[in-house]
Amino acid sequence: MAQPNIQRVKAAELDLKEKVVAINRVTKVTKGGRTFTFAAIVVVGDGNGIVGHGLGKAREVVEAIQKGIDDAKKNLIRVPVRNGSLPHEQWAKYSAAKVMIKPAAPGTGVLAGGSMRAVLEAAGVNDVLAKSQGSSNPQNVIKATIKALTLLRDPITVAQNRNVSLDKVFNG
C-alpha cells in the first residue's frame, strides 16, 4: 500500500469555510440525574485543495461546534485537485468504513453521499464519483475519505520521481 502524502497546512493565512457534518447527543446517567453532552463533527476547507476535519465535545452545541472547528484547523491537508477533479481513482479504509473516489468528466458534479460530500466539497473537488461501503458512521467515513485524499498523487510529482519530462506528462 502506498504511503500517505500528508502535507500539513497552516490555517492562519487561509479563508476557511466550515461545515457541520453531524451532531451527536450523549447522555450519561449518574446518581444526580442525566448529564447531556454534545459531540460535533466538523469539516473545514478553502475550496481550493485544502481540507481538514475535527471533533469537538462540550455541554453546549455551539461550544462543541467551535471546538470541532478549532480541531479541524489543526488537521489541514493539501489535496491535489486538478481541473476541479481528482488525478486518479483511489480506495481507502478506516475501521469498517471503505470509500472509493474516482475522477469524473467536467459537469458531473459531486456524486457522493452524506459525510463524503462535505469533505469533497470543502476540498474544492467539483467533479467526482464516490462510493462509501461498509460502515456509515460519519466519523469513520470522513476519516476514510481524508485518508483516500492523502493517498492521491499529483501527476507532476510522479513524473519528477520517474525522471520524466513534464512535456510528456501534458502533451502525451
C-alpha positions as CSV (number, residue, x, y, z in Angstrom):
1,M,0.0,0.0,0.0
2,A,1.2,3.5,-0.8
3,Q,2.4,5.8,1.9
4,P,0.1,8.8,2.5
5,N,1.4,12.1,1.1
6,I,0.5,14.3,4.1
7,Q,1.2,18.0,3.6
8,R,0.2,20.0,6.7
9,V,-1.0,23.5,6.1
10,K,-1.2,26.5,8.5
11,A,-4.8,27.7,9.0
12,A,-3.9,31.3,9.9
13,E,-3.5,32.7,6.3
14,L,-6.5,30.8,4.8
15,D,-10.1,31.8,4.3
16,L,-11.8,28.6,5.5
17,K,-15.4,27.6,5.3
18,E,-16.9,25.3,8.0
19,K,-19.5,22.6,7.5
20,V,-21.1,20.8,10.5
21,V,-21.5,17.1,9.4
22,A,-23.0,15.5,12.5
23,I,-24.0,16.4,16.0
24,N,-24.4,13.6,18.5
25,R,-26.1,13.9,21.9
26,V,-24.6,11.7,24.5
27,T,-26.4,11.0,27.8
28,K,-24.6,9.9,31.0
29,V,-26.8,8.8,33.8
30,T,-25.4,9.5,37.3
31,K,-26.7,9.5,40.8
32,G,-27.7,13.1,40.4
33,G,-29.6,12.6,37.2
34,R,-28.9,12.7,33.5
35,T,-25.9,14.7,32.1
36,F,-26.2,15.7,28.4
37,T,-23.1,16.4,26.3
38,F,-22.8,17.0,22.6
39,A,-20.2,15.8,20.0
40,A,-19.9,17.8,16.8
41,I,-18.0,16.5,13.7
42,V,-16.9,19.5,11.5
43,V,-15.2,19.7,8.1
44,V,-13.3,22.9,7.1
45,G,-11.8,23.7,3.7
46,D,-10.9,26.6,1.5
47,G,-12.5,25.1,-1.7
48,N,-9.1,25.1,-3.4
49,G,-7.4,21.9,-2.3
50,I,-7.2,22.3,1.4
51,V,-9.4,20.3,3.8
52,G,-9.5,19.2,7.4
53,H,-11.8,17.5,9.9
54,G,-12.3,17.8,13.6
55,L,-14.3,16.6,16.6
56,G,-15.5,18.8,19.4
57,K,-17.2,17.8,22.6
58,A,-18.9,20.1,25.1
59,R,-22.0,20.5,27.2
60,E,-23.4,23.1,24.7
61,V,-23.9,22.5,20.9
62,V,-22.3,25.9,20.0
63,E,-19.2,25.2,22.1
64,A,-18.9,21.7,20.6
65,I,-19.0,23.1,17.1
66,Q,-16.4,25.8,17.9
67,K,-14.1,23.1,19.4
68,G,-14.6,21.0,16.3
69,I,-13.7,23.9,14.1
70,D,-10.5,24.6,16.1
71,D,-9.6,20.9,15.9
72,A,-10.2,20.8,12.2
73,K,-7.9,23.8,11.6
74,K,-5.1,21.8,13.3
75,N,-5.6,18.9,10.9
76,L,-5.5,20.6,7.5
77,I,-4.1,18.7,4.5
78,R,-3.4,19.7,0.9
79,V,-5.3,17.7,-1.9
80,P,-4.1,17.6,-5.5
81,V,-7.2,18.9,-7.2
82,R,-6.8,19.2,-11.0
83,N,-9.3,20.9,-13.2
84,G,-12.0,20.5,-10.5
85,S,-11.5,16.8,-10.3
86,L,-9.0,14.2,-8.9
87,P,-5.9,12.9,-10.6
88,H,-6.8,9.2,-10.3
89,E,-9.1,6.7,-8.6
90,Q,-8.4,5.8,-5.0
91,W,-9.7,3.3,-2.4
92,A,-9.2,3.8,1.3
93,K,-10.4,2.1,4.5
94,Y,-10.7,3.4,8.0
95,S,-12.0,1.0,10.6
96,A,-15.1,-0.6,9.0
97,A,-15.7,2.3,6.6
98,K,-14.5,1.8,3.0
99,V,-14.6,4.6,0.4
100,M,-13.8,4.9,-3.3
101,I,-13.2,8.2,-5.0
102,K,-12.9,8.5,-8.8
103,P,-12.4,11.4,-11.2
104,A,-15.3,12.4,-13.3
105,A,-15.9,14.3,-16.5
106,P,-16.4,18.1,-16.2
107,G,-20.0,18.9,-15.4
108,T,-20.7,15.7,-13.5
109,G,-20.8,17.3,-10.1
110,V,-20.1,15.7,-6.7
111,L,-21.8,12.3,-6.8
112,A,-21.3,11.4,-3.1
113,G,-23.4,10.9,-0.1
114,G,-23.5,12.4,3.3
115,S,-20.2,13.0,5.0
116,M,-18.1,12.2,1.9
117,R,-19.9,15.0,0.1
118,A,-19.0,17.5,2.8
119,V,-15.3,16.6,2.7
120,L,-15.1,16.6,-1.1
121,E,-16.9,20.0,-1.4
122,A,-14.7,21.6,1.3
123,A,-11.6,20.4,-0.6
124,G,-12.9,22.1,-3.8
125,V,-13.5,18.9,-5.8
126,N,-16.3,19.7,-8.3
127,D,-16.5,16.6,-10.4
128,V,-16.1,13.3,-8.6
129,L,-17.8,9.9,-8.4
130,A,-17.6,8.5,-4.8
131,K,-18.9,5.4,-3.1
132,S,-19.0,4.5,0.6
133,Q,-19.2,0.9,1.6
134,G,-19.3,-0.8,5.0
135,S,-19.9,1.4,8.0
136,S,-22.0,4.6,7.6
137,N,-20.6,6.1,10.8
138,P,-19.9,9.7,9.8
139,Q,-16.7,10.0,11.7
140,N,-15.1,6.8,10.2
141,V,-16.4,7.7,6.7
142,I,-14.8,11.2,7.0
143,K,-11.5,9.7,8.2
144,A,-11.5,7.2,5.3
145,T,-12.2,9.9,2.8
146,I,-9.4,12.1,4.2
147,K,-7.1,9.0,4.0
148,A,-8.1,8.5,0.4
149,L,-7.4,12.1,-0.4
150,T,-3.9,11.9,1.2
151,L,-3.1,8.8,-0.8
152,L,-3.7,10.8,-4.1
153,R,-0.6,11.6,-6.0
154,D,-0.1,14.7,-8.2
155,P,0.9,13.8,-11.8
156,I,3.7,16.4,-11.7
157,T,5.4,14.9,-8.7
158,V,5.0,11.4,-10.1
159,A,6.7,12.5,-13.3
160,Q,9.5,14.1,-11.4
161,N,10.0,10.9,-9.3
162,R,10.2,8.9,-12.5
163,N,12.5,11.4,-14.2
164,V,10.0,12.0,-17.0
165,S,9.9,15.4,-18.7
166,L,6.8,17.5,-18.0
167,D,6.2,17.9,-21.7
168,K,5.4,14.2,-21.9
169,V,3.0,14.5,-19.0
170,F,0.9,17.2,-20.5
171,N,1.4,16.6,-24.2
172,G,1.3,12.8,-24.3
